[in-house]
Amino acid sequence: MRRRLGLAICKQIVELHGRKIEGESKVGVGSTFSILLPLTEKG
């Protein structure tokens, strides 16, 4: 339960900054999460 809550909080924070978080899960292997950030600032 705590892991799901932590991921939900991370997702909210990342999305509030206009960014994206992605995840992939494989049975018996585990999960990988990525936060997509721009290399340069807009403007």
N, C-alpha and C positions, 0 to 999 in steps of 0.2 A: 504494500500500500504506500509506504513512504517514497519508494522510487517513482511511482506514478505521480504522486503529488509534486515531487521535485521536478519532474519533466514538465508538468503542466505549468509550474511557476517559471521555469526557464523559457518555455514557449511564449508565455505572456510577455516577459521582459524583452525577448528578442523581437517579437512582433510590435511591441510598443515603440521600438526604435526603427521600425520599417524594414526589418530584416526577416530572414526565413530560417527555420530549423527543420531539418529532415532526419528521418530515422529509418533504419533497416534492421530487421530481426531475423535470425536464422536459428531454427530449433537445434539445440545441442551445441551451438557455436556461441551465440550471444547477440548483442545489439551494438550497432554503430550509429552515432549521431553526428551530424554536421551542421554548423552554423554558417550560413552564406553571408559574407561581408564584401562590400565593394572595395576595389583596390585604390580608387581615387574618390575624392569628394565631388559631389555635383555642384555645378555653379561655376 
